[in-house]
Amino acid sequence: MTLQPNRTALQIINRLRKDGFTVNVPDEPYRRIYQLRLSRGMYFGTLDVSADKGRALRISLTWQPNSSTRTAAGGSHIIGLLNCLPEHGWAN
C-alpha cells in the first residue's frame, strides 16, 4: 500500500516542500497512519496522514534550540499553524 493523500493533505505536503522542508514518506503505514518525517534546518517533526482516506490528521513541529513544540490536528488547523510558522522558529 502506498501513500495516497487526499487533496488537502497533498496541499499541505506540497506547501511543506515549497517552504524548504524535507518530507520523508515511509514505505508502509504504522497501523492505519503514515507518519511523514519533516525536517528543515532547526525544525523537525511529523505529519500524520490517514492510510485509509489520505486525510491529514495532525502535525507536530519542534524548534531544536529551545525545544518549543507546536501541534495542530485536522487539515485547516495544520494549514493555520503553517501560516504562522516563522522563518527561524518560535521565541519563548
N, C-alpha and C positions, 0 to 999 in steps of 0.2 A: 504494500500500500504506500503510495507516495502522497506527499502533502498536496492538497488541492484547496487553497484558501478561497473563501468567498470574496466578493468584490470589496467589501470594507477591509477585510484582513489583508488583501492584496494591496490596497491603497496604503495601509499602514506600513507594510513591508517595503513597498517602493519608496515611501516617504523616508523611512529609516535609512535605506540605501542612498537616497539622494542627499540626505543630511550627513553622509560620510560614515554611517555605521556599517560594520561587517555583520552580516546576518547569516549564521550557520544553522542549516536545517538538518536535523538528524535523519538517518535513513529509515528508521522505524519509530512509530509513536510509543510513548510510555503510557500504558493503559489506554486511554482514549484521547490523549493530548500530545501534540507535537510541541516540545519545548525548544523554541528557537533561541540560540545564544547570541547576544548582542555585545558588540564592543566598539568603542571609538575613543581613542586617546585615554582620558581618565575615567570614562564611563564604562560600565559593564552591567549586564542584566539579562533578563529573559523575557520572551514574549510567548505566552501560551496560546495555541491555536487548536480548536476542536478538530479531532481527526475525522469525526463523522460529518459535520456540517461546514467545516472550514472557517468557523467564526473566531474572531479574535476574542479571547476570554479575559486575559489580564496581562499587564506588563509590570515589571519591576526593574527600576534603574537605580544604580548606585554610583555615586561620585567618589572615587577612591580616597582622595586626601583627607576628607573629614567623615567618610563612611555615611554620608547622608543618603538615605534611600527614599525614593518616591514610588508609590504603587498606584495603579488605576485598574479598574475592572470594566469590561464592556467596551465596545468599539468607540462610542462617542467620547467616553471618559479618557480612553487611551489617546485619541486624537487631541483632546483638550490638554492632556499632560504634555504631549509632544509640541503643541503650540506655545507652551510657556517654558520650554526647555532652553535655558541659557547656553550660550556657546561654550562657556568654561565651567559649568557646574553651578550648583546652588551654594549660596553663602549662608552660614548659620549665625 
